[in-house]
Amino acid sequence: MEEFNKHGKVGFAAMKSGMDRKTAAKYINVGKYPTDLKKPRNWRTRKDPFVEDWPEMEAMLAEHPKLDAKTLFEDLLRRIPGRYQEGQLRTFQRRVKRWRARKGPDREVFFPQMHQPGEAMQTDFTWAKSLQVTIQGKPFAHMLCHSVLPYSNWEWVTVCFSESMSALSHGVQEALFRLGRVPAVHQMDNSTAATHRPEKDKKKRSYNQAYITLTDHFGLQRRSIKLGRKEQNGDVESSHRVLKRRLDQRLELRGDRDFESREAYERWMRGIVMEMNQSRCEKLKKELAGMREITASRLPSYRQEKARVSSGSTIRVKNNTYSVPSRLIGEFVDVRIFDDRVEVFYGGLRELIIERLLGRGGHLINYRHVIQSLIRKPGAFRRYRYREDLFPSPLFRRTYDALREARSEWEADINYLKILKRAAETMESEVALALDLLLEAGETPLSDRVKGLMEQEKAETPTMASLQPDLDAYDGLLEDWAGGEEAQA
């Protein structure tokens, strides 16, 4: 049409636009574009396969709006066999989708919110199993405690292993002290770390006293979302996906998902998060301007309880059982419960650190704590409640099985307990090496053979001659120095 308006020649205009002369003449005569000449199609190109049963399906959708298309289609296949094929599911789903858009019930409307700088911090937990991180070759199953400022999307993250109050306290404090300032509000979902369900009202959740103590200490207002309303914590929820995708991509670039230690993995992850925060500096300045300067000190990221050491040399902590040195039997000990470990104190001094068990009903027995008593009472080993914990590795289990095959049950128990006692008194790795050599040679790993092999393999300490320094060289240096001083004088 532009070419035709220049010179009025239909043929030349058609040639310039690359179309047939008669087609160009049609558009010029009606004075409309091709898109304007298209008419909406109101007929079907093929017969509706559901025309017979659709009124019934429509009535079911009107009465039960929550029914999905696949459920209705499977019901059709079951009630009327042979009329429909499984390949028609997609057609039926499109039909249901159009019905919902035209005649279905109103849907919930979500209203985007305007975030005020420095007003709030959102915190949530997320599993990081999808990252497939390993520590020295072993799978590292962990969670992330993730804190986000909704206005600037500044974020911070710490490693944890459960949605516990100690993990929440550690994660929130790390974020606050990293900022150096405190927002007005701290927002959480209804995690058991922060809330609990009162016995009188099962429909509501109340804040835990430990969470109240944490927020009051830093002057934070508490805000939680409604039950089942994850979208109200949407900023941190969406940040989970972005963060884990970034970490996964950087692990791909790294070419290896294995780390030397947990500390090395955390350092690497903090570096990634700091890089992500660099692009948020401008908005973060506005956030910091709207926050109070942090003046409170850090709170300990653990809970402290008292526990009495039982006659079995164990303590009960958070519904799990741990062994402690038998010299503490009958005493009360102070237990500090962290997210990843349990520390036992007696008389103000730390006695031991134990890896914390998750869940309920677990047990962690260290053979070094009970082996002396078991040697004196070997009959207790056979039906000891925690006997499986006394096999520190699969190699020790193979050793016991080999002893059971070659000796009576009593002799096998005696020999195995003596082997454990040697591991407790020397080094477990040296005992394991001796056991491996005996099993590879097809020999029965009796305690005397293990002892003999260890003494044979033990390296002799070389005798070192005492050092006799020659002081004449030092006297020569002093004489040279004194001669130089006299020459200068």
N, C-alpha and C positions, 0 to 999 in steps of 0.2 A: 504493500500500500504506500510506503514511503517512496519507492521508485516510481510508482504510477502517478503520485501527486507531483513528481518533478517534471515529467514530460507527457503523461497521459497515454503512454503506449503499453498496452496489456502484454503483448508478446515479449517486449524487452524487460518489463518488470518481472514476468514469470521466469525468464531465463536468468536474471540476476539473483532471484531467490531460490532457484533450483527446483521448480515445480512445473507441472504441466500447465499449458496455456488455458485449457478449459477449467482446471481447478482454480487457477488464479482469477479467472473471469467470474467464477461463482462467488468467491469471497468479496470481490470488488462490487459486484452487482447488489449483494445484500448488505454490504458495508459492515460486516461483522468478522471477528476473528474465529479461527477454527474451534477454540474452546467454547465460544459463545453459542456455536451451532449444535454442540452435543446436548442431547436430551437424557435426563435421568432414566435408567432402565427400571421399569416397574413390572417386568415379567420374568419368569423363571426360565433358565436355559435347560433345566431337566426337571423331571417330576419329583415332587417332594416325597421322600421315602417314608416320612413319619406322619403323613396327613391323616391316616386312620386313627392313630393313637395319640396325636398331639393334644386334643382337647382334654383327655384324661391326664396327660403329663402337665398341662397348664394348670389344671385344677389342683394337682398335688403340689406344684410349686407355689401356688397362691396360699394353700393351707399350711405348707411346711417350707418356708423360705430358706431354711438352712440346708435343705437337701442339695447336694451337688450333682452336676450333670452325670458324672460317671456312675454314681449310685443308682440314679433313675434308669440309665441305659442298661446297667447290669440287671436291674429288676425286669426290664422289658425282655432281655434275652432269656431270663429264667422263666417268665410267665408265658411268653409266646415263642417257643423254640422254632427255629427255622425261618422266621420272618426277617430277622435282622442278622447282620454279620458284625463281627468285632471291629472290622475296618471302618464301620460307619460311626464310630465313637466321636471322632473329631467333628463330623457334620452335626451330630446331636449336640455337642458342646457349644458350637457356634449358635445353634438355634436357641439354646437356653440362655446364652450370653446376651443375645438380642432381646429376648423376652425380659430379662432382668433390667436391661437399660431402658426399655419402653414401659413396662408395667410392674416391675419389681418394687420392693419396699425402698424407702429412702435409706441412703447409707450415711454412716457417721462422717461428719465434716471435721477436718483437723485445721486448726487455725495457727499459722506461723506466728511465733512470738518474737518480740523485740527484746534483745538482751541488753541490760545496762552494764557498762564497763565496771568491773570490780565488784559486781553485786554477789555473784555466787561461784562456787566450785562444785562440780559434780564428780562423784567417785563411784566406781563400780568394779566388779571382779569379772575376769574372763579367762577361760582356759586357753592355754597356748600349746596344746598337743599337736595342732596342725603344723607347727614349726618344725617338729621332729628333731629337736635339739638333743644331743647326747653329750654326756660328761665322761670323758675317757672311755668312750665306746658304749656306755650304759645309757639307756633312755632316761631323759630328764623330764618326768611328768610334773608340770608346774602350772601355776596360775599367774596372772598379772593383776596387781592392784593399780587401777588406772584412774588418774585424776585429771580433769579437764576444766579450763575456764571457758564457758560457752561463748563469750563475746569475741575473744581473740583466738580461741582454739589452742591456746598454750596448754601443754600437757606434760605430765610426768608419770613414770611407771616404776613399780618395784616388783620383784619376784616374790611369790608366796606359794603356799601349798594348800590352803583352804580359805574359806570365807570366815575367818576367825576375827575376833576383836583385836588380837595382837597384830595380825596382818593389816587390818584397817588402820589401827593407830600408827603403825610404822609407815604405811603408804601415805597417809594424810600428812603426817609430820614431815616426811621427806619432801613432799610437794610444797608445804608452807615455808619451810626453811630454805628451800631452793629459791622461792620467790622473795623471801625476806619480808613479806607482807601478808595480811590476813583479809579475805573477803568478808562480806557481811553474813553470807549464808553458806551452809554446807548442805548439799542435797544428796540423798541416797535413795536406793530402792528399798524394798522391805527385806533385805538380807538379814539373816539371823545374827550377823555380827553387830548390827545396830538396833534391831528390834526383836520383840518376842510377842507371842499371842497370849494375852491374859486369860486366865481360866474362866472368868465371868463372862467375857465377851469374845466369842470365837471369830467374829467378823472384823475385828479391828486389831491393830498391832500397836504396841507401846514401845517406847525407846528403852534400851537396856541402860542400866545405871552406869556401866563402864563407858558407853557412848556419850551419855549426858556429861560425865566427868571430863571426857576429852574435849567436847565442844565448848563447855563452860570455861575450861582452862584457857582456851584461845579466844573466847568471846564470840563464838560462832552461833548464829541462829540455826536451828535444826529444821530441815524440810525433807519430807519423804513423799514419794509418788504414791498414787492409789494402787491397791492390789490389782495385779494383772495389767497395769498400764505402763508398759516399758517405754512407749513413745514419749512419756513425760520426762524420761531421762534420756531423750533422744540424742543429745549432743555427744555424751560419752559413749552411748551405744554405737552410734555411727563411727566414732573415733576408734572403737575397737577394730572394726573392719579395716580402716585405713592404716592403722598402726601395724596390725599383723600382716597385712599385705606388703607394707614397706619392709618389715623385718624379713619376711619370706623372700622378697626379691633380693635383698642384700645378702641373705644366706646363699642364694643361688649364685650371685656374683662372687661371693667368698669361695665357693666351690667345695665347702666342707661345713657340715653342721655339727661337728664335734669340737668341744672346748676342753681345755686342760682342767678347768675348775669352774665352779659356780661363780666365783668372783670374776674370772676372766669373761664369762658370758655376760654378767651384769655390766661390766665396764664397756664391753662392745655394744650392748643394747643402749646404755645411757648415751654413748656417742651418737647413735642414730637418732635418738629422741632430741638431743641438743641440735643436731643439724635440722631437723624438722621445725624446731622452734625458732630458728633464725629468720625464717620468712614471716614470722608473726610479730616481729619487734615493734612495728608501728602501732598496731592495736594493743600490744601488751603494755606500751607506755601509758595508754589511756586507762588500761585496767589497773596498773600500779598506782596511778594518780588517784583512783577512786577507792583504794584500800587503805587500811590502817597499818602502820609499821608494826612488825611483830616484836613484842616485848616479853612474852612468856617464855619460860625455859622449856626444854624438851621433857616430855613425860616418858617414863620407861615403857618400852614396847613389849611388856610381858605382864602376866598375871602371877601373883604369888600366893601359894597355898602351903599349908602344913600337912605333912603326911607321916604316919607312923610306920616304921619298917616292921613287916610281919615276920613270923618265925620262919617263913620260907625265903627270907632275905629279899623281899619284894615290897614295892610301894604301888599304890593305886592312884593314877593320875588321869583325870578326864575319862574314866571308864576303861582305861587300858592299864596293863600291868608291866612294870619294869623291875629288873633286878638291880640291887645295889650291893656294895661290899658287906659281907656277913658280920663284920665287926659293929655295924650300925643296927643290928637286930634289937628291937625293943625301944629304939630311940625315935624321937620326933625330928624330922628334917624339914628344912624350908625348900620348897620347890618353886622355881621360876619357870613359867610355861611360856615359851616363845612360839612363834608360828612354825618354826622348823626344828626346834630342839627343846629339850628339858634339861635344866641345870639343877643339880642337887647340892644344897649347902647344909653344913652342920657346924654349929658354933661360929657362924659368920664366915667360914672358909668353904670354898667350893670343893666338893668331893669328886664330882664327875659331871660330864656332859653326855647326854643320850639323845640320839635321833628321835624326834617325836613321831609317834604313830598316829595315823589318821583314822577316823571312824571310831567304833566301839568294840569292846571285847577282844582287842588285840593284846599281844604279849611280846616282850623283847627281853630275853634272858641271856646274860653274858656268862658263859661257862666259867670264866675266871672267878666269878663271885661265889660259885657253889661247889667247885670241884673238890675242895679240901674236905667238905662234909660228905660228898658222894664217894670219895675214896674210902672213908670210914664206914659208909653205909651203902655198899654197892648194890644191895638188893632193892634200893629205892629207885634205881635207874630204870628198871624194866617198865614200871607203870607211872613214871614221873609225868605229871600233867603237861609240862613244857619240854618233854624230851626232844622234840624235833628242833628246838632252838639250840640244843647242844651239839648240833652238826654245823660248825661254822662255814662249811663250804661243801659242795657236792663230793669233793675228794674224801672228806671225812665220812660222809655217808657211805661211799663205796668201800671205804676201809672197814666200817662196821659190818656191812653186808658180807664182805670177804671173810671176816672173822667168824660170823655166824655160820657160814658154809663149812669152814674148816674145823671149828671147835664147838663145844656145847654152848648153850646160851649163857650159862654162868661164866665160863671162861672168856667168852667173847665180850661180855660186859666188863669184866675185870681188866682185860687187856685194853679195851677202848678207853676206859676211864684213866688208866695209867698213861695212855698216849695224850689224852686231854690235859692231864696234870703236867706232863712234860711241855706241852705247848704253852701252858700258862706260866711255867717257870722259866722257859727259855724264849724262843721266838716261834710263833705259829708258822711263819713262812719256812723256817728250817725244818720243822716237823713235817710240813706239807711236802717239801722236797724229798725227804726220806721216804714218806709214804708213797709218793709217785714212783720213785725208783723201785720200791719193792713190788708194787702192783704191776708195773710194766714188766718186771722180771718173772711174774707169775708166782711170787712167793707170798706166803701168808704174812700179813703185816703185824706180827706180834710185837708187843711193847719192847721186849728185850732186843729184837732185831732193829727196831727203830732207834733205840738207845745206842746200840753198837755202831750202826751206820752213821749216826750223828757224831759220835766221838771219833770215828775214823775219818770223816770228812772235815772235822774241825781243824782249821789251819793253826799252825804253831806261831806264837807271837815271837818275832825276831828279837834277839838281844842287842840292844844298842849300846855302843861304847859311850862313856861319859865324855862330854865335850870339855876339852882343856884349852881355853883361849890363850893365845900368845900375846902377852902384854908388851913385848919389846917394840912391836910396830907402833903402839900408841905412844910409848916413850919417845920414839923417833919423831912422831908428829909434833909432840909438845916441844922438843928441842928445836925443830925447824921453825915453829911459831915464835919461840922465845928469841931465836937469832934474828928473825925478821923484825921484831919489835926494837931490838937494840940498834939495828942498822937505820931504822927510821928516826930514832932519837938522835 
